[in-house]
Amino acid sequence: MNTGLFANGSLRLGWTGLRGKAGLGPTLLITGDIVARGYRVGAVVLITAEVTATQLAKGNNAYIGSTVPQPFVLAYVKQQWVMPNPPPPDETAMGIEVQLHLDASTLEALEDRRQGKDFYLQIDTTVLLVDRGTPDESGAAEHLAVHYQVHPTLQWQDQLQVTQHLWGHVLQQWERGVGIPLVLPLPEVSPDARRSEVVRCVRDAWQKVDGADFPGSIAASRKALELLRDISPSTQPLPAAAKDRDVDQRVRAVLDALFSLASAPAHVDGPTKNFQPQRGDAVAVVAATAAIAQQIFAQLKTG
């Protein structure tokens, strides 16, 4: 947390997390903690933050916007509880949050530059004292005329890490994203080395997506698909007409089509010679591979 002497007291402030607030437009709630000490009852500050996304996969920094100015009371009359090591009577600790409104174009641009990776939010915070609170009954320190009509400001800069998991949760809160968990079970009896290799390849493919190695991710998915074609229990050859195929054969047709898609980057000539996989391509292939692997594993279990 940032700490500093501010006006008549001391202030500590730190940003700790994010939440999404759904609505006609997405609102990002930045949560934090504040500890104020030495202020008079009724002292009020106004907090504003300029937010910039940094360490993005595409480009260095991207300014997102400014939060709505939010007032916070630094001192108020509290009920005193009997407890060991109580905080000082002039200390106020509380959780805070500020709101950053985003439009659809800003969110889409951020997603394009993030490319599914972790990133950081640089938060430039400005604290403005708008009210010093109720004067002391004794009138002490009121002779300091410099305090009258003066509204001090304090500025801090924080770096808040935003992981893929955290941002995915925010997107779901905005109803702008969805997470679908997929589990590839391994056999408990008579384990098949090829099934284990499929799971390893899918895991490797997803890790390469996180590392922005999109061609490598598709290559790992292609290896998994190649193994799945070997262990698929569907009857070959497939009937020419789709209406004549049973469910297993239709799954096999999807598997063959997916293998063909994953083979596109390997062809250096023909219609796909200039194909450069992007994150969307790699995610589509690895997600579909995980889904079709789960289906084929289920066929093997029931076959």
N, C-alpha and C positions, 0 to 999 in steps of 0.2 A: 504494500500500500504506500501511496505517496503521503508524506507528512510535511507540514509547514506551519509556521506562525502566521496567523491571518487575523487582522483587525485586533479585537480584544482577547483572542484566545488562540488555540491551536486546532488544526483540522487534519484528519487522516481520511483519505478516500482511495478506494481501489475498485476496479471493475472485475467482476468474477465470472460472468456467464451471459448466455443469450437465451431468449425465448421468442417464439413466433406468435403473433396475434393476428388471427384471421379477420378478414373483412372484405370490403369492395376492393381495397388495395392492401398488400401485405405491409404489416408494421413489425419492425424489429425492436424487441424490448431488450435493452442492455441493462443487466442487473449488477449491483455493486453493494459495497458496505461503506458507511461513513461513521466516523467517531469524532465528535466535537467536544471540546473541553474549554471551560472558562468563559462561556458566553452567557449573556443575560437572558432571562425568560422572554420568549417571543422573538429572539433573533432569527432572521430568515435570510437564506441565500437562494440565488437563482443559478441553476446548473445547466450549461449547454455544452454539447460535445460535437466536434467535427470528426467524422468517421471516414477512414480511408482503408481499403483492402490492400494488403501488401503480400509479397512473396507468392504471387500467383503463378500458375504454370505458364500462362501466356501474358507477357508484359510484367513490369515491375510493380507499379502501384495503380490503383483505380479509386478515385474519390467517389464516395457513395452518397454523402449528404450530411446535413446538420440535424441534430435532434431538436425536438420541441423544447423550448426553455421550461424547466420544471422547478417549482419552488419547494424548499425543504426547511422545516423549522429545526434549528440547531439546539434549542433549549426550551423546555416546558416543565411545568410542575409535575413531578412524578410521585407515585406512592412508594414509600420506602419499605422494602422488605428486609427482614432480619436474615442475614446470611453471612457465612464466613468470607472474609476478604471482599467486602462489597466494593463496587466501583466508586470513585469520588462523586460527591453529590452534584458537582457541576459538569459531569460527563454524560453525554448522550450518544448511544450507539444504536444504529438502525440500518436496515436494508433499504436500498433505494433502487429505482429503475427509471430510465429515460426512454423516450419513444423516438424511433427513426422511421419515417414513412418512406416507402419505396414504391416506384411505379414498375409496371411490367417490363418495360424496356431496360431499366436499370438491373432488374433481377436476371433477365435473360443474358445481358452483357456480362454480368458477374459470373453466371454459370458457364458461359463460353470461355472466359478467361481462367476460371478456377480449374476446369477440366477434371472435376471429381476429386481433387487433391485437398489436403489440409492447406489452410492459409492463416493469415493473421489480420486482425483489425487494429489499426493504429488509431487510438482515441485521444484527440487533443481536447482536453477538458478546460472550460472556463467557469470559475466560480465567482459570482458577483454578490456582494453583501448588500441587500436592499433594505434591511431593517436591523438595527443594533439591539432591539428589544427594549423591555421596560427598564427605565433608569433605576438605580439603587435608591432606596428610601432615604439613605443618608446624603444622597447627592454627591457621593465621592466620585472623583474623576470627571465630573461634569464640567469642571473648569477648563478641560482640555478642548479649547475651541476648535482645534484642527479637526476634531472628530465630527463636527456638525456639517451636514450637507456633503459628506464625503462617503463614497460607495466603493470600498476597495475591491480589487479583483485579484484572483489567483489563477495561474495556468499550470496545468500538468499534462504530460504525455504518457500514455500507457500502451502496451502491446498485449493484446488478448489473442491467444491461440484458438483457432476454430478448427476442430478436427472434422473429418468426414462424418463420423457418427453424430456429432453435435449438430452439424449443419443439415444432415439428413433429417434429424428430428425436427429442426426448425422448419424445413420444407414441408414435412408432413403436417405440422401444426398450421401452416398456411394453406394446406390442401393443394400444394404445388408439387408434391412428390410422394412416392409410396415405396416402402421397403418390403420385399417379399423374401422371407427366409427359405433357403433350400438346403436340405440335408441329404447327402449321398451316403446311405448306410452301407457298411461292408458286411459280408456274410460272416455269421458266427460259426458255421460248420463248413468244412472243406473250402477254405478261403481261396479265391481265384486271384492269382497275381495280376491278371489283366484288369480286374476291377479295382484293385488297389492302385494300379498305375493310372487308371482313369481319374480317380480321386486326386492323386498327386498332380496330374496335368491340369485339372480344373483349378486346383488351389494355386498352382504356379501361374496359370493364366490370369487369375484375378489379382495376384500380387504384382504382375507386370502391368496391369491396368493402373494400379495405384502408383507405380513407378513411371508412368507415362511411356512405357515401352509397348506401344500398340501393335506393331508388327510381331513382336515377340509373344504378346498375349494371344494373338490369333494363331500363331504357329503352335503354341502349347494346346490351344483348344482343338486345333486340327489333329494333333496327335491323339487326344482323347477321343475324338470322333472316329479316327481310324480304328482304335481299339474297340469302340462300341460297335462298329460295323462287323468286326470279327465275332463278337459274342452275341450279337442280336439273334434271337431264336426264330425270327420270321421266315416263312417259307419263300424260297427263291426258285425261279425268277418271279418278279412281281407281275401280276396281270397288267396288260397294257391299259385297260380301262379302269379308272379309279373306282367306278361303281362295283367292280368285281373283286375288290381287295377287302380282306378282313381288317380288323383294327390293328393287329400286329403288323400287317403289311403296310398299312397307312402310316404307322409310326416309322417303319423302315424307310418309306418314301421321304418323310420329313428329315430323317437322319441323313439320307443320301444328298438331299438338297442343301442341308446345312454344311455337310462336308465339302460340297462344291463351292459354297460361299466362302468357307474358311480357306479354300485353296486359291482364291483369287490373288492374294499378294505374292504367291509363289510363281505366278506366270509372268515372265518378263517380256512376252510378246502378245499380240492379239488385243482384244478389246480392253483387257484389264492391265495392260503394261504400264500405264501411268497411275495406277491406283495406289494412293498413299493412305493407309488406314488412320482414322481419327478415333478419338475416344468412344464416340457413339458406335462405330463399327465394332470395336473390340468388346464393348460392354454387351452389345446385342449377341455376338457370337458366343461369348463365355456364358452369358445367362441362359441362352438357348441350349448350349451344350450341357449345362448343369441340369436343366429341366428334362431334356431328352434322356440323359443318363439315368435320372431317377425313374423314368418310365421303363427303360429297358431293364434296370435292376429289378423292378417290380415284376416284369414279365419272366425273368429268370427265376424269381422266387416262387411264382405260381405255376411255372411251366412243368 
